[in-house]
Amino acid sequence: MHIWNSLEQVPQGLGPSVVALGNFDGLHRGHQQVLGQVKAEAVRRGGLAVALTFHPHPALVHRPDSAPPQIMGLADKLAAMEQLGMDGVLVAPYTLEFARQTPEEFVRKVFVDTLGACAVVVGHDVRFGRDNAGDLATMVGLGRELGFDVVPVDDEGHDRRWSSTWVREALAKGDVDTAAEVLGRPHSMSGEVVHGAARGRALGFPTANLSPDACGIIPADGVYAGWLRDEHGHRWRAAISVGSNPTFVGVSRQVEAFVIGRPEEPVEAFDLYGQRVVVEFVRRLRGMVAYTGPEALIEQMHHDVEQSLEILQA
């Protein structure tokens, strides 16, 4: 898959292409429907399947103090787009100057002159151009004028429209089941494994601690059953702790995963330090609780591991 980080990087004469427009944060089921239609249209028309997205997220430029947290990092989003069959992704740098383009200026410069679009696939709620003045009707009119088709896609879910907002709401409550339903897969975070305070190791539960700059929304504090994937593609069951661990004083909020065994070697020999791993959240087991001492905590951790195995083996 080709990745272009500016309009200037796109080869001249690219096209014909079928293009999708969006932030695509989380690449939830609605996004998947749009990109699936892009791929199908590209095959039918003999063109390239291209996604147009922005970095940074427009909300971070227009309202940095109140911008929503990003469900996934850019690298993870691009990898997911490749898995969905995109031939190329244009990651347009988003600036206030870029945002001042009228809908027509934006469409003409990006879709027509840069990407050579023969068709544009969008959701019914698409907005674009200065002050989000452009909508679906605007896109259809510009398509007639500039020579490309517009293919609307219905992205309705079971109870409400699939949306990144829905995912964020669910994760804020620790409801990773609902988040997975909207995403079409378990919510995940990715980041480097760093050294922690080694409290888990001292208690007999050595954990892989994600770095503070890990990508992806941190769900509500608690303990989760899930999976850990390393950079070599190995995948293991895990009990995942999110929070500050109230049993101990002065512990900052963190995400740490206890890997539940390995088939080829004992867990004591398991070393992930410095690796970039992915942690997937499958089910929330409980909230964070302050225990009276290490013994009660160890007993609860054994129970968490047993519960995680039951869930992950089901």
C-alpha angles and dihedrals in degrees: 000000000000118000119198117189095192139020089252091061093060109100115250114255094026113164175316087249137169108220136199121198124208151097089254093197107181093002090240125183093280091055090046091055090052095047091043089056090048091055093046092049092047091053092047093048098039092241140120123279106229133177122203115205137156138241124229100028108258091239090062089057099043100036110009094168094058103027113134118249114264115251093212139008124255095252091052091047092052092048090052091049090054090052088053090059104257115162092203144359125207109207100196114202105241116219136154088256091053089049092055093070115113116238090258094047091049095048095043095047100040108026100033110025098033107029101026092225119198091176137015121207116204142160118252091253096054116148126183145156131040112350088355087282094152121082138167093289090050091051092049091051093048090048091057091048098044100036109256134112124239118219114193117206126204108228100179118145129208098275103008140355114300105252145158088238090061090052092050092049091052095047092049087061095042089247096145091160092066091041089054091049091055095041095044089230138046116292111254143189127205130203148123119290109241136181116271133183090291091232091134092052091050089053093049095260109099109193138199105236117207116224116253090249094057115143122247137047115297107228123225117298114278145084121294138188111230149120137277122210121192127210090264093061098256114143126201138178113255145183106222126204121201121186144039097299100240092208087076125051122235099017115145122223112279146159116234131170127206108208110221101223134300126241096225103042141009117276090243088072092051110115121175099159111141094012123120107235137180120227117200121199114216107163136359110235101184146326125266115284131187108231126204092244146332094287094060090044092051090051091051092047091055088052091049091053092049091050091047092053092050092051096043095046093050 
